[in-house]
């Protein structure tokens, strides 16, 4: 079985394909999906979907970078406090597309990290061209998390594309590293080197649907069913059996989102 730890399922609801997407995921042995929030509308959808499909989906709630001008933290606290919301996110720092809003992004990140520490809910974090500020923010959060004696781990750096030193620093802060279909790309040799070097106990797989379909499906709309392909690439990269990688990453995802793993997936 496979666990797609990061999917934007609202995109499929909008075009009417959600039922078919869920069926295709289950047929590919993707038996769990994290429905990712990031705005009031995305949070509402993720919560409703996970509530309607409790054996298939978990939900997150957050305020992503595009919410800077409309961030309502009290409302987010209410959404994130609902039963079944397993993490705060997606949110983070992206200086590639938003270098002119660095200060506002960091302020929104810090407020959500404070909320996550207060609620003892792990975070789903995005980082692009912002490594220094990411490590500073998550380092402070990790200290607060552990000072509060909150359950480990404290989050995940999703769609990881950074270097080994950054990955190891994040792991030392009690974060998981999640690989997407980018791991399969022709120009991703440096990323595959990172994936080989890290402990399997710290790794997750995701699709980031509907974006970033893995090879040989590039050019297609990405779907949760392709989490199986990401796991396959990770296993090939590491020279490990696919079932071992599937079992470990599934159990890791259950640890992150604090749900009981099915019998036989524990590590």
C-alpha positions as CSV (number, residue, x, y, z in Angstrom):
1,X,0.0,0.0,0.0
2,X,1.0,3.6,-0.6
3,X,0.3,6.9,1.1
4,X,0.2,10.1,-1.0
5,X,1.1,12.5,1.7
6,X,0.4,15.7,-0.3
7,X,-2.5,16.1,-2.8
8,X,-4.6,19.1,-3.8
9,X,-7.8,17.2,-4.3
10,X,-10.0,20.3,-4.7
11,X,-8.7,20.6,-8.3
12,X,-10.4,17.3,-9.1
13,X,-13.7,18.3,-7.4
14,X,-13.8,21.4,-9.6
15,X,-13.6,19.5,-12.9
16,X,-15.9,16.6,-11.7
17,X,-13.3,13.9,-11.8
18,X,-12.8,13.3,-8.1
19,X,-14.7,10.0,-7.9
20,X,-12.7,8.6,-10.8
21,X,-9.4,9.9,-9.3
22,X,-10.2,8.2,-5.9
23,X,-11.1,4.9,-7.7
24,X,-7.9,5.0,-9.7
25,X,-5.8,5.7,-6.6
26,X,-7.3,2.7,-4.8
27,X,-6.7,0.5,-7.9
28,X,-3.1,1.5,-7.8
29,X,-2.9,0.5,-4.0
30,X,-2.7,4.2,-2.9
31,X,-5.0,3.6,0.1
32,X,-4.4,6.8,2.0
33,X,-4.1,10.5,0.8
34,X,-3.6,13.7,2.7
35,X,-6.0,16.3,1.3
36,X,-4.0,19.5,1.7
37,X,-5.4,22.9,2.6
38,X,-3.8,26.3,2.3
39,X,-6.7,28.8,2.1
40,X,-10.1,29.0,3.7
41,X,-11.7,27.4,0.7
42,X,-9.1,24.6,0.3
43,X,-9.3,23.9,4.1
44,X,-13.0,23.6,3.9
45,X,-12.8,21.2,1.0
46,X,-10.1,19.1,2.6
47,X,-12.0,18.8,5.9
48,X,-15.3,17.9,4.1
49,X,-13.6,15.3,1.9
50,X,-11.7,13.7,4.8
51,X,-14.8,13.7,6.9
52,X,-16.7,11.9,4.2
53,X,-13.9,9.4,3.5
54,X,-12.2,8.8,6.9
55,X,-10.6,5.5,5.9
56,X,-9.0,7.1,2.8
57,X,-8.2,10.7,3.6
58,X,-6.8,13.0,6.2
59,X,-7.0,16.8,6.1
60,X,-4.8,19.8,6.8
61,X,-5.5,23.5,7.2
62,X,-3.3,26.4,6.6
63,X,-2.6,29.8,4.9
64,X,-0.2,29.5,2.0
65,X,1.9,32.3,0.5
66,X,-0.9,33.6,-1.6
67,X,-3.0,34.4,1.5
68,X,-0.7,37.1,2.8
69,X,-3.1,39.9,2.2
70,X,-6.1,38.1,3.7
71,X,-4.7,36.1,6.5
72,X,-7.2,35.5,9.3
73,X,-5.3,33.6,12.0
74,X,-8.3,33.3,14.5
75,X,-10.3,31.7,11.7
76,X,-7.4,29.4,10.8
77,X,-7.2,28.3,14.5
78,X,-10.9,27.4,14.4
79,X,-10.4,25.3,11.2
80,X,-7.3,23.7,12.4
81,X,-8.8,22.7,15.8
82,X,-11.5,20.6,14.2
83,X,-11.4,16.8,14.8
84,X,-9.7,15.1,11.9
85,X,-7.5,18.0,10.9
86,X,-4.1,16.4,11.3
87,X,-1.6,19.2,10.5
88,X,-1.1,22.9,9.8
89,X,-0.4,23.5,6.1
90,X,0.4,23.9,3.4
91,X,2.4,27.1,4.1
92,X,5.9,28.2,3.8
93,X,8.5,30.5,2.1
94,X,8.9,30.9,-1.6
95,X,11.3,33.6,-2.6
96,X,11.5,32.4,-6.3
97,X,8.1,33.7,-7.0
98,X,7.7,36.2,-4.1
99,X,11.1,37.8,-3.4
100,X,9.4,41.1,-2.9
101,X,7.2,39.8,-0.1
102,X,9.8,38.1,2.1
103,X,9.0,40.0,5.2
104,X,5.3,39.3,4.9
105,X,5.8,35.7,4.1
106,X,8.1,35.2,7.1
107,X,5.6,37.0,9.4
108,X,2.8,34.7,8.2
109,X,5.0,31.6,8.6
110,X,6.0,32.6,12.2
111,X,2.4,33.1,13.2
112,X,1.4,29.7,11.8
113,X,4.3,28.0,13.5
114,X,3.2,29.6,16.8
115,X,-0.3,28.2,16.2
116,X,1.0,24.7,15.4
117,X,3.1,24.7,18.5
118,X,0.1,25.8,20.6
119,X,-2.2,23.2,19.1
120,X,0.6,20.5,19.0
121,X,-0.1,19.8,15.3
122,X,2.7,19.1,12.9
123,X,3.3,21.4,9.9
124,X,3.4,20.8,6.2
125,X,6.0,23.2,4.9
126,X,7.0,24.6,1.5
127,X,10.4,26.1,0.8
128,X,11.9,27.4,-2.4
129,X,14.9,29.7,-2.7
130,X,14.5,30.3,1.0
131,X,16.8,27.8,2.7
132,X,18.4,30.1,5.3
133,X,15.1,31.5,6.5
134,X,13.4,28.1,6.4
135,X,16.0,26.5,8.7
136,X,15.9,29.5,11.0
137,X,12.1,29.4,11.3
138,X,11.8,25.7,11.6
139,X,14.7,25.5,14.0
140,X,12.9,27.9,16.4
141,X,9.7,25.9,15.9
142,X,11.4,22.6,16.7
143,X,12.8,24.0,19.9
144,X,9.4,25.2,21.0
145,X,7.8,21.9,19.9
146,X,10.1,19.9,22.0
147,X,10.0,22.3,24.9
148,X,6.2,21.6,24.9
149,X,6.9,17.9,24.9
150,X,4.7,17.5,21.8
151,X,4.6,14.2,20.1
152,X,7.3,13.7,17.4
153,X,7.7,14.4,14.5
154,X,7.0,18.1,14.2
155,X,6.4,18.3,10.4
156,X,7.5,17.6,6.9
157,X,9.3,19.6,4.2
158,X,7.2,18.6,1.3
159,X,8.2,18.3,-2.4
160,X,11.9,18.3,-1.3
161,X,14.4,19.6,-3.9
162,X,17.2,20.9,-1.7
163,X,20.6,19.5,-0.9
164,X,21.8,16.8,1.5
165,X,23.0,19.2,4.2
166,X,19.6,20.9,4.3
167,X,17.8,17.5,4.4
168,X,20.0,16.3,7.3
169,X,19.5,19.6,9.2
170,X,15.7,19.2,8.8
171,X,15.9,15.6,10.0
172,X,17.9,16.7,13.0
173,X,15.0,19.1,13.8
174,X,12.5,16.2,13.7
175,X,11.1,16.8,10.2
176,X,10.3,14.2,7.5
177,X,11.6,14.7,4.0
178,X,9.0,14.1,1.3
179,X,9.8,13.4,-2.4
180,X,7.5,14.1,-5.3
181,X,7.6,13.1,-9.0
182,X,10.5,15.5,-9.4
183,X,12.7,12.6,-8.1
184,X,12.0,10.9,-11.5
185,X,13.0,13.8,-13.7
186,X,15.9,13.5,-16.1
187,X,17.8,16.4,-14.5
188,X,17.2,15.2,-10.9
189,X,20.5,13.2,-10.4
190,X,21.6,15.5,-7.5
191,X,18.2,15.0,-5.8
192,X,18.4,11.2,-6.3
193,X,21.9,11.3,-4.6
194,X,20.2,13.0,-1.6
195,X,17.4,10.3,-1.6
196,X,20.1,7.6,-1.5
197,X,21.9,9.1,1.4
198,X,19.0,9.7,3.8
199,X,17.6,7.1,6.3
200,X,14.4,5.5,5.1
201,X,12.9,6.2,8.5
202,X,12.8,9.9,7.6
203,X,11.2,9.7,4.1
204,X,7.8,10.1,2.6
205,X,6.3,10.1,-0.9
206,X,3.8,12.5,-2.4
207,X,2.3,13.6,-5.7
208,X,1.5,17.3,-5.1
209,X,-1.4,16.6,-7.4
210,X,-2.4,17.9,-9.8
211,X,1.2,19.1,-10.5
212,X,4.5,17.4,-11.2
213,X,3.5,14.1,-12.7
214,X,6.4,11.7,-12.6
215,X,8.1,10.1,-15.6
216,X,6.9,8.5,-17.8
217,X,3.7,10.4,-17.2
218,X,5.0,13.9,-17.6
219,X,2.7,16.1,-19.5
220,X,-0.3,14.4,-17.9
221,X,-2.3,15.7,-15.0
222,X,-0.8,14.3,-11.8
223,X,-3.1,12.2,-9.6
224,X,-2.7,10.4,-6.3
225,X,-2.4,7.1,-8.1
226,X,1.1,8.2,-9.2
227,X,2.3,8.1,-5.6
228,X,3.0,4.4,-6.4
229,X,5.3,5.5,-9.2
230,X,7.1,8.0,-6.9
231,X,7.7,5.1,-4.4
232,X,8.9,2.9,-7.2
233,X,11.5,5.6,-8.2
234,X,12.6,6.0,-4.6
235,X,13.1,2.2,-4.3
236,X,15.0,2.1,-7.6
237,X,17.1,5.0,-6.5
238,X,18.0,3.4,-3.1
239,X,18.4,-0.1,-4.5
240,X,15.7,-1.4,-2.0
241,X,12.7,-3.6,-2.6
242,X,9.6,-1.6,-3.5
243,X,7.5,-3.3,-0.8
244,X,10.0,-2.3,1.9
245,X,9.9,1.3,0.7
246,X,6.1,1.3,0.5
247,X,5.8,-0.2,4.0
248,X,8.3,2.3,5.6
249,X,7.0,5.4,3.9
250,X,3.4,4.4,4.7
251,X,4.2,3.9,8.4
252,X,6.2,7.2,8.4
253,X,3.1,9.0,7.0
254,X,0.9,7.5,9.7
255,X,3.4,8.7,12.3
256,X,3.4,12.2,10.8
257,X,-0.4,12.5,10.7
258,X,-1.0,10.5,13.9
259,X,-3.2,7.8,12.5
260,X,-3.0,4.1,13.3
261,X,-1.1,2.2,10.5
262,X,-2.8,-0.9,9.0
263,X,-1.4,-4.1,10.3
264,X,1.8,-5.1,8.6
265,X,3.0,-1.5,7.8
266,X,4.6,-0.7,11.1
267,X,8.4,-0.2,11.1
